Amino acid sequence: MSIGPFFVLFPILRKLRGAEASEQNAYLAVFRSAIRLAKHAGHVLVGSGVLLVLVGSWPWTTSWIAMTIVLLVGSLFFLARAFSPKIRKFNDPGQEKTAIIRLLYRSVWIYLGLLLCMLAFMVVKPVLW
C-alpha cells in the first residue's frame, strides 16, 4: 500500500501534460489522494515494523534495521517536500507546467527508489557491520 499507489502516478503524469484546466484539477486530485494513501500506509508499516522488532529477536542496532530507519527518516523528509509544494505551484499563473510535471516524475522515481531500498533491507537483511 505504500509503494503501489506511486505506480499509478506515471500514467496520470503523462495525461497531465496534455490535459485542459478542468482535467488537470481532476488528475491532481488523484495524485494527492495517491500520496495521502501511501503516507497513511507508511504509518501502518512503521507501526507494524516497530512491533515486530519489539517482539522479535533482533536488537535495534542490527545493521539492516538501522539502515531501514535511516532511509525511513530520509523518505519522510523527502515526501514532505517532494510533492505538495510542486502540486501547489501547478495552478500558479506563469508556471511552466511541463517543468513541474518533470519534477514530479523525477520525485516519484526517487521516492520509489527509497522505498525499494527499504524493502530490500527488510527482505534481504544484509549484515553491514
N, C-alpha and C positions, 0 to 999 in steps of 0.2 A: 504493500500500500504506500510505502514511502518512496519507492522507485518507479512503480508502474505509471502513475499519472504524468510523469515527465516525458514518457514516450508518446503520449497523446499530443503533447505540445508541438512536436515537429510539423505535423500536417496543419495545425492551427496557424503556426507562424508562416507557413507557405501561403495559406489562404489569406492571411492578414495583409500580405504585400499588395494584392490587387483589390482588396475589399473597399467598399464605399463606407462613409462615416457611420451609418446605422449598423452595417455588418461588422465594422471594426469594434464597436462597443460590445456586440454580442460575443465576438471572438475573445476580446479582452476579459469579459466576464467569465468565460470558460477557463481562460488562462489563470485568472485569480482563484477560481474555485479549485483548480488542479493544484495550485501552490498551497492553498489552505488545507486541502485534503492530505497532501504529502506532509505538511507541517504537523498536523494532528496525528497522523500515523507515526511520525517520528517520535512524538511524545509517548505513544504506546510502546514503541520499540525500545526507547530508553528505559522506561519503567520496567518492562519485562527483562531487559538486559541486566539492570541493577538487581532485580530479584533473583535472577539465575546466578549471578556472581555471589550474592549473599548465601544462597542455598548450596551452591556448588563447591567444588574443592579448590578452585583457582583463587589465588590471592590477587588483590588489586594491582600489585606490582608486576604481574605477569606481562611479558613484552607485548603480546597481541592485544591484551585488554588495555594497556596504557596507550598503545598506538591508536586503538579504536576510539578511545576517549579524546585523544589529541585531534584526530580527524573529525570527531563529532563536534567538538567545540569550534573548530575551524569552519565546519559546514554551517553551524548556527550563525556565525558572523557573516558568512558568505550569503546565506539565504536571506538574512535581514537586509542586506544591501544590494543584492543582485537583481531582484525582480520588481519590488514595489516602487522604488524611485523611478525606474525606467518606464514602468507602465503609467505612472502619473505624468511623466513627460510626454507620453504619446499623444495626448489630447491638447497639449500646449500649442498655441499658434506659432508658426515659424520653425517648428521642429522638423528635422529630417527623419521621416518615418522609416525609411529603408535602413538608415544607420541605427536607429533604435531597435528595429527588428533583428539586425545583425548582432547587436549587443545581447539581446535576449536569447538568440540562438546560441551564441557563444556561452552565455551564462548557464543555459540548460545543459550543454555538454560538460562544462566544468563541474556543475553540481552532480551530474550523473557519474562523472569520474570519481568524485569524492565518495559518493555513496557506494560505488562498486569497490573502491579500495577498502572501505569499512567492512563491506560484506566479505571481501576476500580475507581480511584479518580474522573475522569471526568464524569463517568456514575452515580455512586452511590452518589457522592457529600457529603461525610461524614463531619459532623461538629466535628472537633477535638479540637477546642478551641473557 
